[in-house]
């Protein structure tokens, strides 16, 4: 019983050691939310009368704490518009109208996008994409470094069902230090104007490859309990006594003959 009491804390300590160090050996990157769009912002409209509209909102679920936006009217007789509500960003352009939207996240003091090497990509969780959409990401860092997607804005394929798309850090070119980023700029542009929300975006995040590495768990060595040792000892004594008795009986028999 005493040994059981001693073994219990050791087992509990081993469990927590595996939980803290063993599971960390799985090398699962913890995602960093750039924007989950929980913090809402009112509808913004740009057109020929008001060609550029800037807005800013601070709140939860935003990397750096503040989302700054610039909606720019390009051409056409109608409006470009965007809003954030219900945990989604909606962006659309009316018929025959073109525009663009820039979202800026300022990272005061610098931010390690790689998380010490655990992160290697941006992930866009898209709820709805009605038309071809051009997306670009610009990373600014301390010292004036700047990097963006190699080849310029990337076209996203339309889909009426939710999907995720990722952009690897290796797909960027420029001089920005990803380990000391000071600003992120996400540029969005609808390729085909429409009257509805051409894009509904659920979130923007930074994540890793999720490649598991099995942890090394030390083997558990069973320790004999006191009762088991006592029974084993009694058995050995009994066996010794039985053999001694047989030897004595054999000797007595030989003398009587």
LOGUVEX-45307 format. One record per residue (C-alpha): z, x, y negated; chain; residue in three letters. Coordinates in nm, 3 decimals. Last residue first. Layout:
<nodes>
<z=Z&x=X&y=Y&c=A&r=ALA>
...
</nodes>
This chain:
<nodes>
<z=0.574&x=1.713&y=5.067&c=A&r=UNK>
<z=0.856&x=1.626&y=4.829&c=A&r=UNK>
<z=0.764&x=1.919&y=4.603&c=A&r=UNK>
<z=0.399&x=1.809&y=4.568&c=A&r=UNK>
<z=0.500&x=1.457&y=4.473&c=A&r=UNK>
<z=0.741&x=1.575&y=4.208&c=A&r=UNK>
<z=0.467&x=1.791&y=4.043&c=A&r=UNK>
<z=0.223&x=1.504&y=4.034&c=A&r=UNK>
<z=0.482&x=1.275&y=3.881&c=A&r=UNK>
<z=0.559&x=1.536&y=3.613&c=A&r=UNK>
<z=0.189&x=1.578&y=3.525&c=A&r=UNK>
<z=0.144&x=1.201&y=3.503&c=A&r=UNK>
<z=0.448&x=1.174&y=3.275&c=A&r=UNK>
<z=0.319&x=1.452&y=3.049&c=A&r=UNK>
<z=-0.022&x=1.282&y=3.022&c=A&r=UNK>
<z=0.142&x=0.953&y=2.923&c=A&r=UNK>
<z=0.365&x=1.124&y=2.667&c=A&r=UNK>
<z=0.069&x=1.300&y=2.501&c=A&r=UNK>
<z=-0.128&x=0.972&y=2.488&c=A&r=UNK>
<z=0.169&x=0.796&y=2.336&c=A&r=UNK>
<z=0.215&x=1.066&y=2.074&c=A&r=UNK>
<z=-0.155&x=1.053&y=1.981&c=A&r=UNK>
<z=-0.144&x=0.673&y=1.956&c=A&r=UNK>
<z=0.165&x=0.686&y=1.742&c=A&r=UNK>
<z=-0.005&x=0.933&y=1.510&c=A&r=UNK>
<z=-0.315&x=0.714&y=1.475&c=A&r=UNK>
<z=-0.096&x=0.413&y=1.410&c=A&r=UNK>
<z=0.093&x=0.602&y=1.140&c=A&r=UNK>
<z=-0.229&x=0.732&y=0.980&c=A&r=UNK>
<z=-0.373&x=0.381&y=0.970&c=A&r=UNK>
<z=-0.054&x=0.247&y=0.814&c=A&r=UNK>
<z=-0.062&x=0.523&y=0.551&c=A&r=UNK>
<z=-0.427&x=0.446&y=0.451&c=A&r=UNK>
<z=-0.709&x=0.688&y=0.522&c=A&r=UNK>
<z=-0.914&x=0.773&y=0.208&c=A&r=UNK>
<z=-1.279&x=0.662&y=0.212&c=A&r=UNK>
<z=-1.507&x=0.885&y=0.005&c=A&r=UNK>
<z=-1.729&x=0.689&y=-0.235&c=A&r=UNK>
<z=-2.055&x=0.868&y=-0.299&c=A&r=UNK>
<z=-2.136&x=0.972&y=-0.658&c=A&r=UNK>
<z=-2.400&x=0.752&y=-0.827&c=A&r=UNK>
<z=-2.706&x=0.931&y=-0.962&c=A&r=UNK>
<z=-2.893&x=0.688&y=-1.184&c=A&r=UNK>
<z=-3.247&x=0.572&y=-1.105&c=A&r=UNK>
<z=-3.488&x=0.649&y=-1.394&c=A&r=UNK>
<z=-3.649&x=0.331&y=-1.527&c=A&r=UNK>
<z=-3.953&x=0.348&y=-1.758&c=A&r=UNK>
<z=-3.900&x=0.089&y=-2.031&c=A&r=UNK>
<z=-4.188&x=0.220&y=-2.247&c=A&r=UNK>
<z=-4.004&x=0.202&y=-2.578&c=A&r=UNK>
<z=-3.956&x=-0.048&y=-2.861&c=A&r=UNK>
<z=-4.006&x=-0.123&y=-3.228&c=A&r=UNK>
<z=-4.017&x=-0.489&y=-3.335&c=A&r=UNK>
<z=-4.217&x=-0.747&y=-3.525&c=A&r=UNK>
<z=-4.141&x=-1.113&y=-3.460&c=A&r=UNK>
<z=-4.264&x=-1.467&y=-3.403&c=A&r=UNK>
<z=-4.598&x=-1.459&y=-3.589&c=A&r=UNK>
<z=-4.807&x=-1.770&y=-3.648&c=A&r=UNK>
<z=-5.157&x=-1.681&y=-3.768&c=A&r=UNK>
<z=-5.451&x=-1.892&y=-3.881&c=A&r=UNK>
<z=-5.215&x=-2.153&y=-4.016&c=A&r=UNK>
<z=-5.466&x=-2.430&y=-4.091&c=A&r=UNK>
<z=-5.757&x=-2.475&y=-4.333&c=A&r=UNK>
<z=-5.963&x=-2.186&y=-4.209&c=A&r=UNK>
<z=-6.098&x=-1.849&y=-4.327&c=A&r=UNK>
<z=-6.245&x=-1.619&y=-4.058&c=A&r=UNK>
<z=-6.129&x=-1.255&y=-4.049&c=A&r=UNK>
<z=-5.770&x=-1.324&y=-4.151&c=A&r=UNK>
<z=-5.607&x=-1.020&y=-4.308&c=A&r=UNK>
<z=-5.262&x=-0.878&y=-4.245&c=A&r=UNK>
<z=-5.110&x=-0.551&y=-4.372&c=A&r=UNK>
<z=-4.771&x=-0.432&y=-4.246&c=A&r=UNK>
<z=-4.607&x=-0.170&y=-4.470&c=A&r=UNK>
<z=-4.313&x=0.031&y=-4.340&c=A&r=UNK>
<z=-4.098&x=0.247&y=-4.567&c=A&r=UNK>
<z=-3.865&x=0.548&y=-4.568&c=A&r=UNK>
<z=-3.943&x=0.691&y=-4.226&c=A&r=UNK>
<z=-3.744&x=0.998&y=-4.121&c=A&r=UNK>
<z=-3.804&x=1.048&y=-3.749&c=A&r=UNK>
<z=-4.158&x=0.915&y=-3.779&c=A&r=UNK>
<z=-4.240&x=1.194&y=-4.022&c=A&r=UNK>
<z=-4.556&x=1.079&y=-4.197&c=A&r=UNK>
<z=-4.849&x=1.321&y=-4.215&c=A&r=UNK>
<z=-5.143&x=1.113&y=-4.098&c=A&r=UNK>
<z=-5.282&x=0.954&y=-3.785&c=A&r=UNK>
<z=-5.136&x=0.674&y=-3.578&c=A&r=UNK>
<z=-5.234&x=0.579&y=-3.223&c=A&r=UNK>
<z=-4.972&x=0.815&y=-3.078&c=A&r=UNK>
<z=-4.709&x=0.585&y=-3.225&c=A&r=UNK>
<z=-4.836&x=0.323&y=-2.983&c=A&r=UNK>
<z=-4.944&x=-0.017&y=-3.114&c=A&r=UNK>
<z=-4.837&x=-0.320&y=-2.910&c=A&r=UNK>
<z=-4.957&x=-0.677&y=-2.862&c=A&r=UNK>
<z=-4.753&x=-0.972&y=-2.745&c=A&r=UNK>
<z=-4.879&x=-1.318&y=-2.649&c=A&r=UNK>
<z=-4.819&x=-1.686&y=-2.723&c=A&r=UNK>
<z=-5.097&x=-1.932&y=-2.631&c=A&r=UNK>
<z=-5.386&x=-2.039&y=-2.855&c=A&r=UNK>
<z=-5.532&x=-1.688&y=-2.854&c=A&r=UNK>
<z=-5.765&x=-1.504&y=-3.091&c=A&r=UNK>
<z=-5.823&x=-1.132&y=-3.025&c=A&r=UNK>
<z=-5.654&x=-0.897&y=-3.272&c=A&r=UNK>
<z=-5.872&x=-0.663&y=-3.477&c=A&r=UNK>
<z=-5.723&x=-0.327&y=-3.569&c=A&r=UNK>
<z=-5.711&x=-0.204&y=-3.928&c=A&r=UNK>
<z=-5.816&x=0.158&y=-3.979&c=A&r=UNK>
<z=-5.961&x=0.403&y=-3.728&c=A&r=UNK>
<z=-5.627&x=0.564&y=-3.650&c=A&r=UNK>
<z=-5.346&x=0.330&y=-3.751&c=A&r=UNK>
<z=-5.159&x=0.455&y=-4.053&c=A&r=UNK>
<z=-4.961&x=0.760&y=-4.158&c=A&r=UNK>
<z=-4.809&x=0.875&y=-4.489&c=A&r=UNK>
<z=-4.589&x=1.168&y=-4.585&c=A&r=UNK>
<z=-4.456&x=1.180&y=-4.941&c=A&r=UNK>
<z=-4.160&x=1.409&y=-4.882&c=A&r=UNK>
<z=-3.957&x=1.145&y=-4.700&c=A&r=UNK>
<z=-4.168&x=0.909&y=-4.495&c=A&r=UNK>
<z=-4.425&x=0.631&y=-4.533&c=A&r=UNK>
<z=-4.561&x=0.442&y=-4.233&c=A&r=UNK>
<z=-4.862&x=0.216&y=-4.277&c=A&r=UNK>
<z=-4.945&x=-0.058&y=-4.028&c=A&r=UNK>
<z=-5.279&x=-0.240&y=-4.013&c=A&r=UNK>
<z=-5.383&x=-0.578&y=-3.876&c=A&r=UNK>
<z=-5.719&x=-0.757&y=-3.883&c=A&r=UNK>
<z=-5.727&x=-1.106&y=-3.732&c=A&r=UNK>
<z=-5.999&x=-1.274&y=-3.532&c=A&r=UNK>
<z=-5.927&x=-1.646&y=-3.540&c=A&r=UNK>
<z=-5.672&x=-1.902&y=-3.424&c=A&r=UNK>
<z=-5.382&x=-1.674&y=-3.345&c=A&r=UNK>
<z=-5.064&x=-1.845&y=-3.228&c=A&r=UNK>
<z=-4.714&x=-1.734&y=-3.128&c=A&r=UNK>
<z=-4.765&x=-1.360&y=-3.171&c=A&r=UNK>
<z=-4.494&x=-1.110&y=-3.078&c=A&r=UNK>
<z=-4.601&x=-0.788&y=-3.248&c=A&r=UNK>
<z=-4.472&x=-0.469&y=-3.087&c=A&r=UNK>
<z=-4.463&x=-0.127&y=-3.254&c=A&r=UNK>
<z=-4.455&x=0.170&y=-3.018&c=A&r=UNK>
<z=-4.290&x=0.491&y=-2.890&c=A&r=UNK>
<z=-3.916&x=0.440&y=-2.896&c=A&r=UNK>
<z=-3.666&x=0.638&y=-2.689&c=A&r=UNK>
<z=-3.748&x=0.976&y=-2.849&c=A&r=UNK>
<z=-3.436&x=1.008&y=-3.066&c=A&r=UNK>
<z=-3.465&x=0.652&y=-3.187&c=A&r=UNK>
<z=-3.841&x=0.699&y=-3.244&c=A&r=UNK>
<z=-3.845&x=0.506&y=-3.573&c=A&r=UNK>
<z=-3.575&x=0.736&y=-3.713&c=A&r=UNK>
<z=-3.487&x=0.580&y=-4.049&c=A&r=UNK>
<z=-3.469&x=0.727&y=-4.397&c=A&r=UNK>
<z=-3.204&x=0.695&y=-4.667&c=A&r=UNK>
<z=-3.322&x=0.351&y=-4.776&c=A&r=UNK>
<z=-3.567&x=0.198&y=-4.531&c=A&r=UNK>
<z=-3.793&x=-0.029&y=-4.738&c=A&r=UNK>
<z=-3.976&x=-0.297&y=-4.541&c=A&r=UNK>
<z=-4.307&x=-0.408&y=-4.695&c=A&r=UNK>
<z=-4.519&x=-0.704&y=-4.589&c=A&r=UNK>
<z=-4.878&x=-0.711&y=-4.719&c=A&r=UNK>
<z=-5.093&x=-1.024&y=-4.705&c=A&r=UNK>
<z=-5.468&x=-1.050&y=-4.754&c=A&r=UNK>
<z=-5.727&x=-1.286&y=-4.899&c=A&r=UNK>
<z=-6.049&x=-1.472&y=-4.825&c=A&r=UNK>
<z=-6.154&x=-1.829&y=-4.903&c=A&r=UNK>
<z=-6.451&x=-2.017&y=-4.757&c=A&r=UNK>
<z=-6.218&x=-2.276&y=-4.597&c=A&r=UNK>
<z=-5.850&x=-2.220&y=-4.673&c=A&r=UNK>
<z=-5.661&x=-1.910&y=-4.571&c=A&r=UNK>
<z=-5.360&x=-1.894&y=-4.345&c=A&r=UNK>
<z=-5.031&x=-1.717&y=-4.280&c=A&r=UNK>
<z=-4.726&x=-1.853&y=-4.099&c=A&r=UNK>
<z=-4.425&x=-1.635&y=-4.027&c=A&r=UNK>
<z=-4.190&x=-1.771&y=-3.767&c=A&r=UNK>
<z=-3.816&x=-1.826&y=-3.716&c=A&r=UNK>
<z=-3.822&x=-2.185&y=-3.838&c=A&r=UNK>
<z=-3.973&x=-2.090&y=-4.173&c=A&r=UNK>
<z=-4.158&x=-1.800&y=-4.333&c=A&r=UNK>
<z=-4.443&x=-1.888&y=-4.565&c=A&r=UNK>
<z=-4.803&x=-1.786&y=-4.636&c=A&r=UNK>
<z=-5.098&x=-1.902&y=-4.840&c=A&r=UNK>
<z=-5.456&x=-1.820&y=-4.940&c=A&r=UNK>
<z=-5.618&x=-2.087&y=-5.152&c=A&r=UNK>
<z=-5.961&x=-2.235&y=-5.240&c=A&r=UNK>
<z=-6.294&x=-2.158&y=-5.408&c=A&r=UNK>
<z=-6.360&x=-1.819&y=-5.250&c=A&r=UNK>
<z=-6.264&x=-1.456&y=-5.302&c=A&r=UNK>
<z=-5.987&x=-1.203&y=-5.249&c=A&r=UNK>
<z=-5.651&x=-1.361&y=-5.326&c=A&r=UNK>
<z=-5.357&x=-1.127&y=-5.266&c=A&r=UNK>
<z=-5.020&x=-1.217&y=-5.115&c=A&r=UNK>
<z=-4.763&x=-0.943&y=-5.175&c=A&r=UNK>
<z=-4.445&x=-0.949&y=-4.972&c=A&r=UNK>
<z=-4.109&x=-0.775&y=-4.980&c=A&r=UNK>
<z=-3.872&x=-0.820&y=-4.685&c=A&r=UNK>
<z=-3.522&x=-0.683&y=-4.748&c=A&r=UNK>
<z=-3.234&x=-0.576&y=-4.521&c=A&r=UNK>
<z=-3.368&x=-0.236&y=-4.417&c=A&r=UNK>
<z=-3.501&x=-0.388&y=-4.096&c=A&r=UNK>
<z=-3.490&x=-0.766&y=-4.141&c=A&r=UNK>
<z=-3.303&x=-0.992&y=-3.896&c=A&r=UNK>
<z=-3.043&x=-1.105&y=-4.148&c=A&r=UNK>
<z=-3.109&x=-1.145&y=-4.518&c=A&r=UNK>
<z=-3.299&x=-1.036&y=-4.826&c=A&r=UNK>
<z=-3.607&x=-1.199&y=-4.977&c=A&r=UNK>
<z=-3.885&x=-1.068&y=-5.197&c=A&r=UNK>
<z=-4.193&x=-1.219&y=-5.355&c=A&r=UNK>
<z=-4.519&x=-1.104&y=-5.508&c=A&r=UNK>
<z=-4.816&x=-1.324&y=-5.591&c=A&r=UNK>
<z=-5.166&x=-1.196&y=-5.664&c=A&r=UNK>
<z=-5.481&x=-1.383&y=-5.765&c=A&r=UNK>
<z=-5.312&x=-1.667&y=-5.953&c=A&r=UNK>
<z=-5.599&x=-1.870&y=-6.099&c=A&r=UNK>
<z=-5.852&x=-1.756&y=-5.839&c=A&r=UNK>
<z=-5.605&x=-1.830&y=-5.563&c=A&r=UNK>
<z=-5.268&x=-1.718&y=-5.422&c=A&r=UNK>
<z=-5.005&x=-1.949&y=-5.272&c=A&r=UNK>
<z=-4.652&x=-1.863&y=-5.154&c=A&r=UNK>
<z=-4.450&x=-2.106&y=-4.943&c=A&r=UNK>
<z=-4.076&x=-2.044&y=-4.954&c=A&r=UNK>
<z=-3.900&x=-1.771&y=-4.759&c=A&r=UNK>
<z=-3.691&x=-1.792&y=-4.444&c=A&r=UNK>
<z=-3.458&x=-1.534&y=-4.291&c=A&r=UNK>
<z=-3.492&x=-1.581&y=-3.915&c=A&r=UNK>
<z=-3.828&x=-1.408&y=-3.942&c=A&r=UNK>
<z=-3.752&x=-1.173&y=-3.651&c=A&r=UNK>
<z=-3.839&x=-0.870&y=-3.865&c=A&r=UNK>
<z=-3.829&x=-0.498&y=-3.785&c=A&r=UNK>
<z=-3.609&x=-0.560&y=-3.484&c=A&r=UNK>
<z=-3.518&x=-0.243&y=-3.297&c=A&r=UNK>
<z=-3.556&x=-0.268&y=-2.920&c=A&r=UNK>
<z=-3.306&x=-0.088&y=-2.694&c=A&r=UNK>
<z=-3.492&x=0.163&y=-2.480&c=A&r=UNK>
<z=-3.412&x=0.150&y=-2.110&c=A&r=UNK>
<z=-3.350&x=0.502&y=-1.986&c=A&r=UNK>
<z=-3.207&x=0.389&y=-1.650&c=A&r=UNK>
<z=-2.963&x=0.679&y=-1.688&c=A&r=UNK>
<z=-2.776&x=0.467&y=-1.941&c=A&r=UNK>
<z=-2.697&x=0.249&y=-1.642&c=A&r=UNK>
<z=-2.517&x=0.535&y=-1.472&c=A&r=UNK>
<z=-2.336&x=0.656&y=-1.781&c=A&r=UNK>
<z=-2.150&x=0.358&y=-1.921&c=A&r=UNK>
<z=-2.162&x=0.117&y=-1.628&c=A&r=UNK>
<z=-2.130&x=0.399&y=-1.375&c=A&r=UNK>
<z=-1.825&x=0.532&y=-1.558&c=A&r=UNK>
<z=-1.689&x=0.178&y=-1.586&c=A&r=UNK>
<z=-1.711&x=0.132&y=-1.211&c=A&r=UNK>
<z=-1.564&x=0.475&y=-1.141&c=A&r=UNK>
<z=-1.265&x=0.396&y=-1.365&c=A&r=UNK>
<z=-1.209&x=0.069&y=-1.177&c=A&r=UNK>
<z=-1.233&x=0.248&y=-0.842&c=A&r=UNK>
<z=-0.989&x=0.517&y=-0.959&c=A&r=UNK>
<z=-0.753&x=0.253&y=-1.095&c=A&r=UNK>
<z=-0.757&x=0.079&y=-0.752&c=A&r=UNK>
<z=-0.716&x=0.396&y=-0.541&c=A&r=UNK>
<z=-0.361&x=0.465&y=-0.654&c=A&r=UNK>
<z=-0.243&x=0.112&y=-0.578&c=A&r=UNK>
<z=-0.420&x=0.124&y=-0.243&c=A&r=UNK>
<z=-0.240&x=0.451&y=-0.167&c=A&r=UNK>
<z=0.093&x=0.284&y=-0.235&c=A&r=UNK>
<z=0.000&x=0.000&y=0.000&c=A&r=UNK>
</nodes>
